[in-house]
């Protein structure tokens, strides 16, 4: 029997490997048992619901407002932004309540159930504006429904993101869990993003949007409620004895440098990708002359993301998460610049190929930060002994929500400055050259600029050393 010092992972974090059932296990110890495949898949199912909800409003809601309901681009920008900005306020509160529930009952699953029941209903209401309403009243209807949907989403998303830091303490296990999650997320984005326009166009008009909303709501319900059911036997390996108040937890989170720089990079990149998604339908309609081309563009973005996920997982294991995150960001940046050249040739095939390059980077831009987030939470827990997962993930989801909300709003603002002309369902209007240029800029240079701004934050990410105790590991 040889007694060795406790092992250090590649970040220099000292660990002691123990069995999950070991009652002497401390924060910072690493569980020997791994999650069951059913738990991994069940957790990943939640991303089917979150991915569908995050994708379709960003892809179609702005276009629904301006080209079906006749809402002016400037007002439409407020409609798509305000509900998500409301989420920025409520998400940390949901996180704090979720933490207290976790301390009291040892599970966050009730939040998954509540959010999974409410969100599908609210989502349908967003696209169920009664015919005959004025553009102003239509905007108000969507605003109220979208705010309710965003609140229901927060109830599910915050505890959902908090769970990986609690159900496994193994860094590599979290990477595997996140790769499954992002794979399911990519599939959901593919189904929702490509399928929603097809359903809308097949049925046509306002009824098409309603049929689309019903189909996507079903997909959301299956994903979220499926996750709630699959995680019924999963228990948290780590639990702190007590939790701090919301104000103190927020103060700790915003002064946790690795978390802050990671969140900043992720928000900027969420804003970049959501800007591209928000402009895609306008590009298909007004740059490529075919509204149905949105499905091709979306497949070009998401299909490569699914195919290359194992590659990014391998990069993570060999070169580390930060290096992989940087590489994925640069790949996406190269793709956005390539779109400009492809657009100049007015070729759908070349534009789709350039978008596919963005899709390769997009996969890594999703997987790496989502697998790095639980590491920052675990580092805080190991250093403080406090379980603040809900607060950290509440802030994270608030930033993510703001990024994905402001993307379409930013597109609408650029279109408004370019003189874009709104219309109702049966109208066809010609856009001025300035508006068509604004559409191209919103699809390419705006995301590229945001990616450039995110790179210094990615490079600044470092986890702190966690002090080791005197415990030793026994190795036979």
N, C-alpha and C positions, 0 to 999 in steps of 0.2 A: 504493500500500500504506500503510495507516494502522496505526500501532502504538498499541494501547490497553492500559490496565491490565487485568489479569484480571478477569473478571466476578464479581459477588457475587450469590448467590441471595438470596431474600427474608429469610433468617435472618442475612445478613451473612457467610456463609461464602465465602471467596475460593476460586475454582476456575480451572483452566486446561483448556480442552477439547482433548482429544487423541484419536488413534485408538487402539483397543484394542491393536493390534499394536505401538505405540510402545514400545520398550524403555527409553526415558528417562522414562516416565510415573511420577509420584510419587503417594503417598497424598494424596488430596484432589483429584486431577485428575478430570475428568469424561469418561467414554467417549463417543465420537461415535456408535458403533454401538449399536443397540437390540437387545433380545432378540428372537429369532424367535418368531412366534406359537405354534409348536409347543412351544417351551420355556416360554412363559408358561402355556399350557394344561396342559402336562405337570406343571409345578410345582403348579398349582392342583389337579390331580387328587389330590395328597396330602391335601388337606383333605376329600376325600370319606371317606377312612379315618379321619382324626382327628376329623372332625365326627360321624361315626356313633358312634365309641367314646365321645366326650365327651357325646353326647346321651342314648343309650339307658339307660346305668346311672343317670344323673341323673334320668331320667324314670320308669323302671320298677323299678329294683333295690330301692329302699326299699319300694315297694308289694309287690313279689314277696316280700320278707322278712316283712313284717307281715301281709299278707292271703293268702298262699299257704303259706308255711313256718311261720307262727305265731310268728315271732320277736318278742319284746317290742320296743316302739319304742325304748326306751333302749339295748338291746343292738344293735338294728339300726343305730342311729346310730354306734356304734363300728365296726361291720362296714363301713359305707360310707365312714367317715372314715380309719381306720387305713391302708389300702393307699395312699391318696393322700398321707397325711402321710409315709409311707415314701418316696414319690416326691420329696417336698421334700428329703429327705436325699440321694437318689441322683442327682437331676437335675444338680446342679452337677458331680458327679463324671463323669457321662456327658458333660457339656459340656467338661470339661477333657480327657478321653480323646479326644473328637471333635476338639478343637483340635490335639492332638498328631498324630492321624491325618491331619488336613488338612495339617499341616506336612510330614509324612513322605511321603504319597502324593499329596497335592494333590486329594483328593476325600473327601466325606462319604457317598458313595453306599453303601458297604458297610453302614453303620448303617441306611440306609433299607431295604435288603434284609432284614437280620436282623430288624428290628422288624416289617416287613411279613409275614414268615413266621411269627413267633411269636404275634403278637397275635390273629389270628383263632382259633387253637386255644384260647388261654387264655380268649377271650371266650365261646366255646361252653361251656367248663367252668363258667363263672360261673352259668349257668342250667341246668346238668345235674345238680342235686342228686338223688341217688337217693331214690326213694320209701321211706317208712318210717323215715327218720332223725328223731330228736328235734329240736325247734327249736334246741337248743344245738349239736348236731352239724351241723345244716344251716347254722347261722351260721358255724361253723368252716370248713366246706367252701367257702362263698362267700368267706370272708375270705382263704383261701389262694389260691383261683383269681383273685380280684380283685387281690391283691397281685402275682401273676405277670403278669396282664394289664397292670397299671399299669407294671410294670418294662419290659415289651415296648414299651408305648406311649412310655415315656421314651427308649428306644433310637432310636425313629424320630423323635419330635417335636423333640428338641433340635437335631440337625443340620439337620432340615427348616426350622426357624425361622431358623437361622443363615445359610442359603444366600442370601437376598435381599441381604444386606449385602456379599456376595462376588461375586455374578454380575452386579451392576450398581452403578454409583456415582452414578447420576442420581436425584435426589430424586423427580422427577415419574415416572420410570420405575418406581420402587418403589411409588408410589401406584397406578399402573396394575396392577402385578403383584399388589398386595394387593387391589385391587378384584376382579380375577379370582379370587384365592384366596377372598375372602369370598363371592363369588357362588357358587363351587363349594361352599364350606362351607355356605351357606344351602340350596343344593339338597340336599346330603347330610343336613342337619338335617331338611329337609322330608321326604325319603324315609324316613329312619330314624325320625324322631319320629312321623310320621303312619302309616307302614307297620308299624312294630313292634307297636303295640297292635292293629291290624287283623289281623295274622297271629296274634297271641296269642289274640284273641277268636274268630277263625274256627276254629282248631283246638281251643281250650279246655283249661283245666286246666294241669297241669304240662307236658304234651306241647306245649301251645301256646307256653309259654315256650321250650322247647327248639327248636321249629320256628322261632320268631322269632330265636333266637340264631344258628341256622345261616344264615338269610337275611342277617342283619346282618353276620355274619362274612365272608360272600362279598363283600358290599359293601365292607367294610374291606380285604379282600385286593385287590380290583380297584383301589381308589384308591391304596393304598400301593405296591403292586408296579407299577402303571401309572406312578406318579411316578418310581420308581426306574429304570424302563426309558426313559422319555421324557427324563430328564436325563443320559443316558449320554454325549452329545456336548457338554454344557454345561461350560465351563471357568470357573474363578474368575479374575476380572480382577485382584483385589487379593490379595496374599499377603505377610504380614510375613516378615522373614528369620528371626525367632525368636519364641518365645512364653515368657511368664513362667509360674511355677508356679501351681498351683491356689490356694494360700493368698493369694499376692500379687494374683492376678487377682480373687479374691473381694473383697479389700480395696479394690481400685480400683473395682470395680463398685458396691459399696455406698456409696462416697463420690462417685459420679458423680450429681450432683443431678438432672439431667434424667431419667436412667434410673430413679432411686429414686421420684420423684414420679409418673412415668408408670406404673411398676409398681404403686405403691400404689393409684392410681386404677383401674387395670385389675383388680386383685385384688378390690377392693370391689365393682366392677360385675360381675365374674364371680360373686361370692358372691350378689349381688342376682338376677341372671338364673337362676342355678342353684337358688336358693330358690324362685323362681316356677315353674321347671320341675319341681322336686321335689314341689311342692304341687299341681301341676295335676291329677294322677290322683285325688288325694283330693278336690279341688274337684269334679271331674266325678262322682265316686261319691257323695259325702256332701252336697254343697251343691246340685248340679244334679240328682241322682238318676239319673244315667245314666253308667255307667262308659265307654261308648263315646263320650261327649262329649269325651274327651281328644283324639281325633283332630281334632275341630272346633276346639278351643282351640289345638291345636298349629299347625294350618293358619293360624289367625288371627294367630299370632305370627310365623311364618316367611314366609308368602307375601308380606306387605308388605315384608319385609326384602329379598327378591329384586327386587321391582318398583322400590324406591326407591334401589337401589345407585347407579345412574347419577347420581341427584340429589346424593347425598352426595359422589360423586367430583367433581362440578361445584362443590359448595361448597368442597371442598378446594382446587381450583385457583384459585378466585376470592377466598375469604376466609381461606384457610389451614387447616391441620389442627387446630390447637388450638381455633379458633372453631367449626369443625364438630363437634369432639368435645364441646364444651360444649353446643352446640345439640342434638345427638343425645341426650345425657344428660338434658337437660331434657324433651325429648319423651317419653322412656321414663318419667320421673318423673310427668308429667301422666297418662300412661296408667294407671299403677298406682293413682293416686288415683281415676281415673274408674271403675275396676273396683268399688270400694266401692259407688258409687251404682247401678251396673248389677246388682250382686249383691242389693242390697236389693229390687230389682224381680223377682228370681228369673227373669230372662230370659236364656236362653242366647245369643240374638242380640245383646243389648246387652253382655253380658259379652265375647263374641267381638269385638265392635266396639271395646271398650275395650282388649282384648288386642292388637288390630291396631294401635292407636296405639303401644303398647309395641313392636310389631314394627318400626315405622318408625324409632324411636329405636335399637332393637337393632342394626339394620344399621350405623348409624354408629358405635355403641359397639364394634363388632367391627372395622370397616375402619380407623378413624382410629388407634387405638393400635397396631395391627399394622403400619401404614405408618410410624408415628413411631418404632417400635422400631429398625428398621435405620438411621434417621437418628442415633439416639443412639450406636449401635455405630460408625457411620462417623465421628462426631465424636471418639469416643475413639481410633479408629485414626489419624485425621489428627493428633491432638494427641500421641499416644505412639509411633506407628510400630509398635505391637504388634497382632497379630491375635488378639483375645480374643472372637470372635463366639460360640464355644461356651459360654464361661463366662457371658456376658451372657444368652444365650438359655436356658442351663440354669437360671439364676436366674429368668428370666421364666416358663419353663414350670413351674418349681416353684411360683411364686406363682399362676399360672393353675390348675394342678392342685389346689392347696390350696383356691383359691376355689371351683372346681367341685365339689370333694369335700365341703367344709364346708357348701355350700348344702343338699343333701339331709339332711345330718346335723343342720343347724340346724332344718330343717323337722321332723324326727323328734323333736328335743329339745322344740320348741314343742308338738308333738302329745302328747308324753309328759307335759308339764306340764299340758296340757289334759285329761288322763285318757283318751287314745285307747285303745281296746280292740282288740288284735290278734286275728287269726283264721286258720284254715287254709282250704285251697282250697274245701271244700264247706260251710263255715259262713257264716251270715249273722248279723251282730250289729248291734244298734242303738247308735249312738254317743251319749254324753251331749251336752247342749247346749254344755258347755264345750269339748268336743273339736271340735265343728263351728265354734265361734268361733275356736279355735286354728288350724284349717285356713284360714279366711279371712284371719286375720292373717298367717300364713306366706306366703300368696299375694300380699298387697298391702302392708301397712304395713312388714313386714320388708324387702322389696326397696326400698321408698320411702326408708326411713331410711338404708339403705346407699348409695343414689344420692346423697342429700344429703351424706353424709360424703365422697363421692368428688369433689364439685365443687371444693372449694378446692385439691385436688391437681391437677386438670386445669388450673386457672387458674395454678398455680405452675410449669407446664412451660415451660422456656426452654432453648434450645440455646446453648452458649457460642460466642463468636467464635473462629475458627481463624486463627492468625497467618498472614499472607500472606508468601510469599517474593518475591524480586525478579523472578521470571519474568514475561514479558509475552506476551500473546496477539497473534498477527498476524492482522489482519482485512483481507480484500481488498475 
